[in-house]
């Protein structure tokens, strides 16, 4: 008797664990019940997708039936989408149309999100606003201590993102003030910096690409954004293929899958063939074992390995700059990129082979010695980056102990750096084999 009870218990535990790995259904939660009801009123019919919490990706959507390649994952009616058209047909429309110089489509969407969030229960968009993240993990929202731990190229882009939001806020103050007649409270307290940062991150991380005709009341920046309630719960995987777009016949935004998906499994879509730095910058997350990921080598790091006394150094750098070979130099899952090796070959050229630089840029071999030197230098750079990454990972683990409030963001950077380390170690192994071979 005991034995069979143990087996049943084990089975039950396995079942619980399996359901946790598959995803925990959240469709009974009040915010999702309200959202589905709100979407239904706007013409959205769906019987297959359920909000759920997943072990690896967090909040997402699971399917209640197996999906085959060619199936429609979701079809969201135009009425459910939040676009600049929605904003113009609201109480904000007349103010936006009058304002000079014209506001950008992004600012129009941000203004609407802030105003509707402030309206609370009075907002017709409340069921959607209630399921939006309260905070974001894009680099723009990270503390300086955390930004400093990012790889150099991403650190620079994170600073640019921060500056851009600050400039948008400063340049929009007069426009926000012009909306005062619409509000009882001071617009300064409603449209503050943290409200704009939240709204900007919502637009940047959650909009789908949808072209809209240019309107005179907007600046010349492309109007290609639409917020898609419920659809934006779909998480990214670099390993799936989907087709997405607005269907003029059904007047709905539709996503079709090119992959299969088991019943009760998370439905994943692909946001594009982005590397992890781009995913973190634009969406605030990192993908494990991302096939598109690579580790960038800055020009400063590259030049550490070449003598400043080389008489042709200036000319070599000028050649690489003119032919765009000082940017996007990377290590990937398959080793150093062709661009990185090409830059190293040019920089390694001795005086008697310098005239061969054109051949190298075309992918030809200058000499066995030059090839060997480039591979040797690539191995040294790779080793330097491995040690640098390990050092940063050590710093992160210490900070996680000391700064409880930064734990979530630190874990994100730790994941990025751990993925980088895997790529660099793989590259080092490939280079060892290549160097042994030659």
N, C-alpha and C positions, 0 to 999 in steps of 0.2 A: 504493500500500500504506500509506504513511505516513498519508495522508489518512483512510483508513477506520479506522486504529487510533486516530487522534485523535478521530474521531466516536464510536467505541465507548467511548473513555476519557471523553469528555464525557457520553455517555449514562449510563455507570456512575456518574460523579460526580453527575449529575442525580438518578439513582435513589437514591444514598446520601443526598443532600440531602433528597429527597422523603421517604425513609423516616425521616430524622431529624426533619423537620417533622411527619410523621404521628405518630411516636412510636417509640421503641426498645423492642422487646419485652423484658421482664425476667422472663418466667415460668420461665426456666431457673435463676434465682437460688435458692440453697438455702432462704432464708427463705420464699419464695413456694411452693416445692415442698412444704415442711413445712406451711405454712398451708393449702394446698389439700387435702392429705391429711387434716389435722385436721378441716377443714370437711366433707369427704366422710364421715368417720366419724360426723359429727353429722347426716348426711342431706342435705347440700348438693350438688346436681347442677348443674354449669354447664359448657357447652362453648363459649360465645361470648365470654366476657370474659377478657382477658389483662392482667396488670400491665405497665405500660410507663412510660418516662420521656418527657415531652413538653417541647418547647422552651419553651412559654409557661407551662404550669401545673405543671411538675415531675412528680411521681409521680401516675399516674392509671390508668384502665382503658380499654383499646381493645377494639373489637368485631371478631370475625373473620367476621361476616356483616352485611350491610346491615340496618339497623333501620327499620321503618315506624311511623308514628303508630299507637298502640294496642298495640304490642308490649310484652311484659314485659321490662324491662332485667335485673332480678335478683329472685330469690325466695329469701329467706334463712330457713330453718326456725327456729322458736322456740328449739330446742336450741342454736343458734349465738349467740343474743343474750345479752348480759350485762346483767342487770337487778337491781333490789333483791331480786327473788325468788331469783336466783342467789346473792346475798350471804347471804340468810337461810338458804338450804339448805346453806351451807358451814359450816366450823368457827367462823366469826365469828358465826353466827346467834344462838346461845344468849347470847353476851355482849351483842349489840345489843339483844336482847329484854329483858334484865335492866336495861340502863342507863337511869338517870333523871338529868336530863330526857331525853326521847327524842332520838336523833340525827336529822339531816335525811337524806332520800334521797340527796342529793348527797354528804354526808359518808360514808354507808355505802358508796357506790360508790368514793369516793376511798380509803377504808380498805382495801377489797378489792384495788384496783389496786396499792397500795403493798405490801401483804402478799404478793400473788402475785408481784410483781416481785422482792421480797426472796427468795422461795422458789426463784427461779431454775429449774434443771432439774426440780425437784420439782413445779413448778406445772403443772396440767393446761391452763392458759391460756397457757403459754409460747409456742407458735407464733404466737398473736395479739400477745402483749406484745412479741415480737421485731420485729414490723413497725411498731409504734407509733413516732412521732417521739421522738427522744431529748430534744429541746428544742423550745420553742414561741416564736412571735413575736407573741403577744397583747400589748397594751400593758402588761399586768401584769408581763410578763417583761422589759420594756425598761429600759435604764439611764436615770437622770434626765436625762442630757445629750440623749438621744434623745427622751424624753417632752416636753422643753421645746420641741422643734421641731414638735410636733403643733399643729394648729389649736386655738384656745382651748377650744371646746366639747368636743372629743375629749380634750384634755389633762385637763380636769376629770374626765371619765368614766374615763380611765386611772388617775388618782389614786384614784378611788373603788374601781375594780377591785382595785388594789394593797392598799388599806386593808381591803377586804372579805376578801381571802385571809389577810391578817395577823390579822384578828379571828377568822376561822374557825380558824386555827392555834392562837391563844391560848385560845380557848374549848373546843378539842378535846383539850388536853393531858391533862386528867384521864381522859377516855375512852380515849385511846391508852395511858395508864399501866395502865388496868384490863385491857388485853389481854396484860400481861406473862406470865401463865401459859402463853400459847401460843408464846412465843419464848424461845430460849436467850440471844440478845443483848438488850441493854437496849432497850426500846421507844423511848427518847429518840433513839437513833442510827438506828433504822429509820424512825420516823415524824417525820422532821425537816422543817424548813420547805421545803427545796427539793424533797423528795419529795412534800409536799402540794401545792405549787405545780404540779409536773408533773402530778400526778393530777387536780387541779382543771381544768387546761387541757385535759387529755385528755377529761374529761367535758364541759366547756363547748364545745369545738370539734368533737367527734366524735359526740356522741350524736344519735340520731334521736328524734323526738317520739312517745311511745307511752304512753297513759294506763294507769295501774295502779290497782286499788282501794286505798283508804287502809287502812293497817295501823296498829293501836294502837302498835306499837313504834317508829313513826316520828313525827317532828314534823308539824305541819299543812301544811308546804310541799308543793306539788303533786309527786306522784311520776310524772313524765312522761318519764323518761330510759331509753334502751336503747343500749348500745354494740353496733355491728353490724359484726363483723369482715368484711373484704373489701369489703362495701358502702361502708364509710367511705373507701375509696380513690377513690370517684367525686368528681370536682371540680365546682365551681360555674360556671355561666354565667348571666348575667342574661337571655340571649336565648333560652333554651330553656324548654319547659313540660313538667312531669311531674306525675303523680298518684302519691301514695305513701300507704301505710297498712298496718295489720296485717289480713291476710285470715283471718277466723275459720274458713272452710272448710278452707283448706290449712294453717292454723296457721303461717303464714309472713309475714314482712314483705316487701311487694312494692312495686316501683317500675315504673310504666308510662310510656312516653314518648309525648308528643303531637307530637314532631318526628321528622324523618328523620335517619338517621345512616349515612354511607357505611361500607363495609367498611374495616377497619384505621384508622378514625378514632377519636379519643377520644370516649368516651361521657360527656356532661356532663349534670348535673342542676341544678335551681335550688333554692337554699337558701331562697329567698324574695325579694321585691322590695326588697332592702336597698341603701341607698346605701353608698359606700365607707368612710365613717367607721364605720358599723355593721359592715361586713364585717371591717374591721381590728380593731375592738373585740372582736367575738365569735369571729372565726375566724383572725385573724392574717394576712390577705392583702388585696390590693386588685385590683379588676377594671378592666381597660382599657376606656375608652369605655362605662362603665356608664350605661345610660339612666336609672337610678333615682338617679344621684348628684347631689348639689347642694352648694353652699358655704354654710355658715351665717353669718349676721350676728348678732353678739352685741348685746345692748341697749346696752352701753358704746360700741361702734363707732357704732351708730345715733345716739346722743345727742350725739356730737361735732359733728354737723352742724346742731344746733339751739341757738339762743341761750338761755343760762341766765336771761336777762333777760325772756324771754317770760312775761307774767303768767299765762297759761293753761297753762304748761308742766306744772305739778303736776297740774292737772285732766286734761290730755291723757294723761299717763302713767298716771294712776289709771284712766281709761277703757280704755286699751290693756291694762292689767294685769287688770282685771275681766273683759274679754272675751277674755283669753288671746291677745293680739296682740303680746306681747314675746318669745315663744318661737317656734322653728321658722320664722324669717324667712330666706329663702334666695334664692340665685341658682342657676338651673338651665340646662340646654341651651336652654331656650326664653326665657331672660332672667330678670328679677326675678320672684319668685312673687307671686301675688295678695295673699298675706298681707303680704309686705314692702311692696308698693306701698300697701296699705291703711293700714299703720302710718305710712308716710311722709306719706300724704295727711292723716291726722289731725294729725300733728305739724306739718304745714305750714299748717294752717288759720289765717288771720288772725282778729283779734278779731271783725270784723263777720261772719265766716262760721262762727264756732265752734259755733253752734247746729245746724249741719248734720252734726255728727259721726255721728249715728245713720244718716243716709242713706248716708254713706261706708261704714260697717260693713256695710250691706246691699248694697253694690256699686254704689250710684248715684253720679253725678257731682255734685260740689258746684259747681265752676266750672272753666273752661278754665285759669285762672291756677293753681288748686290742682293740677290734673292735671300741668301743665307743671313746676311746682315739684317735685312728687314725682318725676317722671322725671329732672329735673336732679340732684336729691340722690342718686337711685339710681345715676346715672352716676358721681358723685363717690365714693360709697362703693365702687362696683365698681373704680374706678381705684385707690383706696387699697388695696383687698384684692389687686389685681394686683401693686402695688409691694411690699406686705408679703410676698406669696408668692414673688416673684422674689428678695427679700432673703434669705428662709429657704432657698431653693434654692441660693443662693450660699454660705450658711453650711454647708449640708450637703456641698457639693462640697469645701469646705475641710476639714471634719471627716473626710471619707472619706480624704483624703490623710494626715491626722495620726493618726487612730485606726483602725488596721487591724482591731482586735478588734470594732469596732462596724459594720463595713462592711455586713454583711447587713441589720442592722436599719435602718441609715441609708438603704440602697437602698429599703427598704420605705416609709419616710416620704417619701423623694424621689419615689417613684412616686405616692403619695397627693397630694403637693403639685403634681406635674406635671399630674395629672388635674384638680385644682382650678383650675390656671392655664388649662387648655383651656376649662373651663366659664366662668370669669370673662371670658376673651377673647371667647368666643361671646356672652356677656351684654352685654359692652361694645359689640360690633358691633350687636346688636339695639337697644340703647338709643340709639346714634348715629343709627340709621335712624328710630327713633321720634321722637327730638328734632328731626331734620331735617324729619320729616313734619309735626310740629306747629308 
